[in-house]
Amino acid sequence: MYKRQLTHHPLIFKGIKQVSDQNFIGRRVLRMIQDDISYYAMHTNFDVKGMADAAAQRIGLQNAEVLDVTYDDGVTKEGCGRIGQLPHRMTLGKCAQLVKKCYQVPNVRVYGELDSPVRDAAIMPGSGGSFLQNALQADADVMITGDIDHHEAIDAMAQGISIIDAGHYGIEKLFIPYM
């Protein structure tokens, strides 16, 4: 009987030219073949269809729309991230506390003035630095994401948007209960 493995992040991130027992990834692939394990990674497709909605719902984002549209058939829009309004206007510090509570993370990194008011929030689970321009174009007060580079965050603040970095895993761990 075949076994199945479902993950969010793929086993292979970079191209490989051969599979052998001479490296970690090769040994894992060989073991899966030997044990008849079928493997499905839902990274990008789940980021587009599931992750962002789950993250937006968890924090109570209202009137959420797609942050970066990758599919639009005139009826439905899909894509990465969401932009919407927090449940009520709050300070950046209170928003950081809300992020910690909603995503059950012990710590977040905050870039911005803790007492500044925020209402419009962009959320991009995982590593969201490449979506910063989308959040700026959407006039977000704060972008909630993970793995923001220090210099990206400083530049974001200079452009008028605060950042809450919950870590890459902090928000994406929603994948497990969702599945």
C-alpha positions as MATLAB code, in Angstrom:
seq = 'MYKRQLTHHPLIFKGIKQVSDQNFIGRRVLRMIQDDISYYAMHTNFDVKGMADAAAQRIGLQNAEVLDVTYDDGVTKEGCGRIGQLPHRMTLGKCAQLVKKCYQVPNVRVYGELDSPVRDAAIMPGSGGSFLQNALQADADVMITGDIDHHEAIDAMAQGISIIDAGHYGIEKLFIPYM';
ca = [
       0.000    0.000    0.000;
       1.268    3.442   -0.914;
       1.915    6.006    1.755;
       1.331    9.699    1.171;
       3.071   12.798    2.415;
       1.535   16.271    2.148;
       3.581   19.368    2.954;
       3.410   23.094    2.468;
       7.064   23.694    1.627;
       8.586   21.503   -1.065;
      11.381   19.065   -0.353;
      13.358   20.425   -3.311;
      13.708   24.227   -3.482;
      16.614   24.425   -5.919;
      17.119   22.390   -9.066;
      19.071   19.174   -8.654;
      20.981   17.342  -11.386;
      21.073   13.919   -9.774;
      19.591   11.949   -6.928;
      22.136   10.076   -4.845;
      22.825    9.127   -1.266;
      25.658   11.691   -1.134;
      23.497   14.541    0.227;
      20.550   15.109    2.526;
      17.913   15.815   -0.146;
      19.019   12.864   -2.266;
      18.830   10.509    0.719;
      15.296   11.741    1.489;
      14.152   11.252   -2.115;
      15.657    7.750   -2.218;
      13.979    6.851    1.078;
      10.604    8.010   -0.231;
      11.062    5.905   -3.370;
      12.138    2.845   -1.361;
       9.178    3.225    1.020;
       6.636    3.839   -1.806;
       5.745    7.283   -0.486;
       3.924    9.631   -2.836;
       4.683   13.255   -2.070;
       2.719   16.434   -2.747;
       3.899   19.929   -1.786;
       1.241   22.629   -1.876;
       3.468   25.692   -1.544;
       2.560   28.247   -4.197;
      -0.885   26.895   -5.009;
      -1.874   26.950   -1.335;
      -0.388   30.429   -0.931;
      -2.772   31.539   -3.694;
      -5.792   29.453   -2.724;
      -6.126   29.075    1.016;
      -3.260   30.458    3.088;
      -3.980   34.170    2.718;
      -7.715   33.754    3.324;
      -7.060   31.646    6.411;
      -4.572   34.215    7.732;
      -6.952   37.115    7.052;
      -9.844   35.330    8.759;
      -7.725   34.416   11.780;
      -6.917   38.079   12.504;
     -10.438   39.263   11.653;
      -9.531   41.266    8.548;
     -12.673   42.872    7.142;
     -13.445   43.531    3.473;
     -10.374   41.505    2.534;
      -9.264   41.611   -1.084;
      -6.384   39.957   -2.903;
      -3.122   41.850   -2.414;
      -1.319   40.510   -5.517;
      -3.746   39.245   -8.158;
      -2.393   36.292  -10.142;
      -5.726   35.111  -11.561;
      -8.736   37.150  -12.666;
     -11.477   35.733  -14.870;
     -13.776   38.720  -14.438;
     -15.735   36.905  -11.722;
     -13.090   35.603   -9.347;
      -9.764   37.061   -8.309;
      -7.090   34.928   -6.680;
      -3.544   35.584   -5.663;
      -1.096   36.056   -2.828;
      -1.790   38.020    0.337;
      -4.804   40.022    1.423;
      -5.526   43.676    2.147;
      -8.386   44.820    4.362;
      -9.318   46.539    7.586;
      -8.463   45.370   11.056;
     -11.516   44.807   13.302;
     -11.083   48.376   14.606;
      -8.549   51.181   14.594;
      -5.751   50.435   17.045;
      -2.154   51.335   17.727;
       0.662   49.471   16.051;
       1.597   48.091   19.474;
      -1.933   46.712   20.004;
      -1.856   45.269   16.489;
       1.394   43.485   17.318;
      -0.284   42.006   20.412;
      -3.243   40.919   18.252;
      -0.860   39.213   15.804;
       0.848   37.354   18.656;
      -2.498   36.225   20.045;
      -4.182   35.276   16.759;
      -1.247   33.335   15.339;
      -0.038   32.054   18.711;
       3.519   33.302   18.333;
       5.534   34.325   21.392;
       7.331   37.218   19.708;
       7.076   39.509   16.718;
       9.433   42.142   15.348;
       7.809   45.534   14.910;
       9.098   48.275   12.630;
       7.301   51.557   13.272;
       6.094   53.732   16.114;
       4.165   51.582   18.602;
       1.676   54.358   19.331;
       0.890   55.120   15.667;
      -2.690   54.304   14.590;
      -3.307   51.465   12.123;
      -6.483   50.246   10.439;
      -5.689   49.093    6.897;
      -3.559   45.965    6.995;
      -1.870   43.854    4.349;
      -1.122   40.278    5.305;
       1.306   38.063    3.437;
       2.104   34.748    5.145;
       5.639   33.464    4.800;
       8.357   35.682    3.425;
       6.491   38.750    2.180;
       9.201   41.269    1.397;
       8.662   40.991   -2.350;
       5.025   42.077   -1.853;
       5.874   45.305   -0.041;
       5.146   47.452   -3.114;
       1.690   45.857   -3.357;
       1.003   46.816    0.256;
       2.222   50.362   -0.374;
       0.059   50.695   -3.497;
      -2.943   49.483   -1.491;
      -2.287   52.212    1.124;
      -1.854   49.731    3.963;
      -0.908   51.215    7.336;
       0.818   47.986    8.342;
       2.075   44.867    6.601;
       1.951   41.641    8.592;
       4.335   39.018    7.248;
       7.468   37.071    8.051;
      11.161   37.072    7.220;
      11.370   40.775    6.410;
      14.937   41.846    5.878;
      16.019   44.640    8.240;
      16.808   47.005    5.375;
      13.502   46.253    3.629;
      11.694   47.111    6.860;
      13.616   50.361    7.309;
      12.814   51.322    3.711;
       9.154   50.427    4.286;
       8.979   52.726    7.293;
      10.550   55.525    5.256;
       7.727   55.050    2.724;
       5.040   55.291    5.402;
       4.145   51.701    6.200;
       4.808   49.816    9.427;
       5.842   46.154    9.486;
       4.984   43.337   11.875;
       7.209   40.325   11.279;
       5.701   37.195   12.842;
       8.379   34.929   11.390;
       8.071   32.695    8.348;
       6.520   29.827   10.293;
       4.464   32.120   12.544;
       1.599   32.537   10.091;
       2.215   29.663    7.663;
       1.706   27.090   10.397;
      -2.014   27.604    9.635;
      -1.440   25.043    6.880;
      -1.509   22.149    9.334;
      -4.975   22.644   10.896;
      -6.346   23.835    7.542;
      -5.433   20.536    5.943;
];
